[in-house]
Amino acid sequence: MSEFREKTSIVDAKVPEGPLANKWSEHKNHVRLVSPGNKRRIDVIVVGTGLAGASAAASLAEMGYNVKSFCFQDSPRRAHSIAAQGGINAAKNYQNDGDSTYRLFYDTIKGGDYRSREANVYRLAEVSASIIDQCVAQGVPFARDYGGLLDNRSFGGVQVSRTFYARGQTGQQLLLGAYSAMSRMIAKGGIKMYNRHEMLDVVLVDGKARGIIARNLQTGEIERHSAHAVVLATGGYGNVFFLSTNAMGSNVTAAWKAHKKGALFANPCFTQIHPTCIPVSGDHQSKLTLMSESLRNDGRIWVPKKKGDTRKPVDIPEEERDYYLERRYPAFGNLVPRDVASRAAKERCDAGYGVGASKMAVYLDFKDAINRMGEDVVASKYGNLFQMYEKITDENPYKTPMRIYPAVHYTMGGLWVDYNLMSNVEGLFVLGEANFSDHGANRLGASALMQGLADGYFVLPYTIGDYLADDIRTGAISTNSSEFDTAEREVKDRLHQLMNNGGTKPVDYYHKKLGKIMWEQCGMSRNAEGLKQAIADINAIREDFWKNVRVPGTEGELNQELEKAGRVADFIELGALMCQDALDRNESCGGHFREEFQTPEGEALRDDDNYAYVAAWQYQGAGMPAKLHKEELHYENIKMVQRSYK
Ligand SMILES: Cc1cc2nc3c(=O)[nH]c(=O)nc-3n(C[C@H](O)[C@H](O)[C@H](O)COP(=O)(O)OP(=O)(O)OC[C@H]3O[C@@H](n4cnc5c(N)ncnc54)[C@H](O)[C@@H]3O)c2cc1C
């Protein structure tokens, strides 16, 4: 019998037995297969065409399944993954600097502050090397050294160079690779592509995910699509904070609809705040810009030693600068993990050492790098990032240090999945940033691209077959059923309500209000009192939203305000869950920093006895506290210790 049938607990991770290093190969050797002739009879819906979704859709179609692929952009190529700048990790050990599968696994578990699942992380490290081979074969132009070999650089939280990159456009180049693989299958008929379609619900038949309801964003038409399995690769939800480095369109709607249909949401409060972003400059902004972590390979972070120093940075002599990361963390220096670097920047600014007009910024300085390597070399490594910085700030980073401050960047939380990447809803698989799987309480840089592509190219293609082996005789799933009727009606009712409630306030009014609460109470640091207040405030926003939001236009046309309204409605409910999760976790770990739980040096203080679990939440209704299920985390191959980068 398939292991998919043997579920005992709602959060049974189904980690295979055996030694860590053999789990994945043994699992692959024993999962059931679907023969080529039977694959032709099976449909799979893949929602999302970022790196996770595009790699999955291309792989599944290449294997012979009929794939229906959805994205809300006008082309798969415009998925948020295209924004990724700095690189992708792989344990290739090309630099001969001591890297190995185990070290990548170890760094990732430690970086995530011991809140991720050992077996998943080991598998990720194991398949990382294959990702690079796959992408090189596709023609992805990774940076090469003078002799033509693939080059590497370092990212935070590690002491080796294992990050492969394509200047500051790694995501774009990888996505072009995955997109060409998809395009090949679109042309051959293996993938039917639905651009400009937004999934607004998942349809369950007999408890299994069997389809979706989608809105054609150009015509407003509501459509039914069926399949034997549904794969969500719909990205992260950082935009719940209103301001983030995410693409403007990134949202939680697909994952949230699945959550409302029973899929557990895991560790929703684990948010990554990236230390090097261009600081907020005023109320007019709707987006923040990342300055890639790769810059910390050569840039040095500092603030003046004197409080409130108003001198220009170039006029502050060396001995009056505080390179606080190098001072506090000599072993890792500027390349400490993101959570650590972000908190250290906040600490300096809160203590009155911040720079720039707002005093909420620190310097990222390339003077030494330019003196050491020359401007040409610095430009060849980071030129496009420097240009982007200058365009936004009108300051030349070759001449004066960049001003940076932490900003919301990535969400480690997401839909709960087991080892097979299936949620607790049968037939509903979740990949990439949309799931919670591999990063624990803090993600190390350059590991999201690795995870998305691992999921899509190398994990799902094996695990989904085991599930689908039960469906070879099922035949096409009809959309003519009461389950599809109900789901479609609910979607239409909700859109209708948004259009016709006669309100007066624009959607952004609510989104900004929510974002402010989330940033202040559930952002870089949290405390119990603030979180309780935030939950009450968010519930009030939700009630006000449904009474008073105003959406212009009509349902039956391109209506971006309507799209946004639906997404913000879901963000509001998610925000309350994030605060509930943060309130429940009476410890600090990774990006989750509860002010009540810190070491005397101000570092995160974990409570492994009581909180070494994945918090998987079950929806109980809007405004109702969600129900907690705990997946206990067991570390058999790594010792849990206090994280130190000193
Ligand atoms: C500025 C920036 C730089 C980054 N740089 C790096 C880096 O250098 N290295 C690294 O490892 N990580 C980096 N990251 C993180 C990384 O880019 C993301 O985590 C990753 O690309 C997410 O990929 P994904 O495939 O899971 O989702 P996404 O790329 O976000 O794709 C989501 C897809 O889902 C679709 N979708 C969503 N909802 C719906 C719906 N309801 N209906 C239909 N379609 C839907 C969208 O259309 C889209 O196609 C960076 C992130 C940012 C913001």
The ligand as a Tripos MOL2 file, in Angstrom:
@<TRIPOS>MOLECULE
LIG
   53    58     1     0     0
SMALL
NO_CHARGES

@<TRIPOS>ATOM
      1 C1         14.9130   41.2380   -4.4510 C.3       1 LIG1
      2 C2         15.0920   39.7950   -4.1310 C.ar      1 LIG1
      3 C3         16.2920   39.1740   -4.3760 C.ar      1 LIG1
      4 C4         16.4810   37.8300   -4.0690 C.ar      1 LIG1
      5 N1         17.6840   37.2560   -4.3300 N.ar      1 LIG1
      6 C5         17.8570   35.9370   -4.0370 C.ar      1 LIG1
      7 C6         19.0960   35.2920   -4.3220 C.ar      1 LIG1
      8 O1         20.0340   35.8980   -4.8280 O.2       1 LIG1
      9 N2         19.2170   33.9890   -4.0110 N.ar      1 LIG1
     10 C7         18.1960   33.2580   -3.4500 C.ar      1 LIG1
     11 O2         18.3570   32.0730   -3.2180 O.2       1 LIG1
     12 N3         17.0010   33.8570   -3.2110 N.ar      1 LIG1
     13 C8         16.8110   35.1510   -3.4880 C.ar      1 LIG1
     14 N4         15.6030   35.7400   -3.2230 N.ar      1 LIG1
     15 C9         14.4680   34.9010   -2.8150 C.3       1 LIG1
     16 C10        13.9120   34.1800   -4.0480 C.3       1 LIG1
     17 O3         13.9440   35.0450   -5.1540 O.3       1 LIG1
     18 C11        12.4850   33.6910   -3.8700 C.3       1 LIG1
     19 O4         12.3360   33.0530   -2.6420 O.3       1 LIG1
     20 C12        12.1280   32.7000   -4.9690 C.3       1 LIG1
     21 O5         12.4230   33.2380   -6.2280 O.3       1 LIG1
     22 C13        10.6740   32.2870   -4.8970 C.3       1 LIG1
     23 O6         10.4190   31.4620   -5.9890 O.3       1 LIG1
     24 P1          9.0390   30.6940   -6.1270 P.3       1 LIG1
     25 O7          9.1080   29.9390   -7.4110 O.co2     1 LIG1
     26 O8          8.7550   29.9370   -4.9020 O.co2     1 LIG1
     27 O9          7.9340   31.8470   -6.2260 O.3       1 LIG1
     28 P2          7.8100   33.1530   -7.1540 P.3       1 LIG1
     29 O10         8.9950   33.3860   -7.9960 O.co2     1 LIG1
     30 O11         7.3570   34.2320   -6.2460 O.co2     1 LIG1
     31 O12         6.6530   32.7810   -8.1470 O.3       1 LIG1
     32 C14         5.3060   32.7390   -7.7410 C.3       1 LIG1
     33 C15         4.4880   32.3500   -8.9350 C.3       1 LIG1
     34 O13         3.1840   32.0390   -8.4910 O.3       1 LIG1
     35 C16         2.2220   32.6970   -9.2900 C.3       1 LIG1
     36 N5          1.0420   32.9060   -8.4430 N.ar      1 LIG1
     37 C17         1.0040   33.2980   -7.1490 C.ar      1 LIG1
     38 N6         -0.2530   33.3100   -6.7050 N.ar      1 LIG1
     39 C18        -1.0370   32.9190   -7.7400 C.ar      1 LIG1
     40 C19        -2.4240   32.7340   -7.9110 C.ar      1 LIG1
     41 N7         -3.2910   32.9330   -6.9130 N.pl3     1 LIG1
     42 N8         -2.8760   32.3460   -9.1300 N.ar      1 LIG1
     43 C20        -2.0140   32.1280  -10.1600 C.ar      1 LIG1
     44 N9         -0.6820   32.2750  -10.0460 N.ar      1 LIG1
     45 C21        -0.2050   32.6640   -8.8530 C.ar      1 LIG1
     46 C22         2.8850   33.9580   -9.7690 C.3       1 LIG1
     47 O14         2.2670   34.3930  -10.9460 O.3       1 LIG1
     48 C23         4.3110   33.4350   -9.9900 C.3       1 LIG1
     49 O15         4.3870   32.8420  -11.2600 O.3       1 LIG1
     50 C24        15.4220   37.0880   -3.4970 C.ar      1 LIG1
     51 C25        14.2040   37.7170   -3.2390 C.ar      1 LIG1
     52 C26        14.0470   39.0600   -3.5270 C.ar      1 LIG1
     53 C27        12.7630   39.7210   -3.1720 C.3       1 LIG1
@<TRIPOS>BOND
     1     1     2 1
     2     2     3 ar
     3     2    52 ar
     4     3     4 ar
     5     4     5 ar
     6     4    50 ar
     7     5     6 ar
     8     6     7 ar
     9     6    13 1
    10     7     8 2
    11     7     9 ar
    12     9    10 ar
    13    10    11 2
    14    10    12 ar
    15    12    13 ar
    16    13    14 ar
    17    14    15 1
    18    14    50 ar
    19    15    16 1
    20    16    17 1
    21    16    18 1
    22    18    19 1
    23    18    20 1
    24    20    21 1
    25    20    22 1
    26    22    23 1
    27    23    24 1
    28    24    25 2
    29    24    26 1
    30    24    27 1
    31    27    28 1
    32    28    29 2
    33    28    30 1
    34    28    31 1
    35    31    32 1
    36    32    33 1
    37    33    34 1
    38    33    48 1
    39    34    35 1
    40    35    36 1
    41    35    46 1
    42    36    37 ar
    43    36    45 ar
    44    37    38 ar
    45    38    39 ar
    46    39    40 ar
    47    39    45 ar
    48    40    41 1
    49    40    42 ar
    50    42    43 ar
    51    43    44 ar
    52    44    45 ar
    53    46    47 1
    54    46    48 1
    55    48    49 1
    56    50    51 ar
    57    51    52 ar
    58    52    53 1
@<TRIPOS>SUBSTRUCTURE
     1 LIG1         1 GROUP 0 **** ****
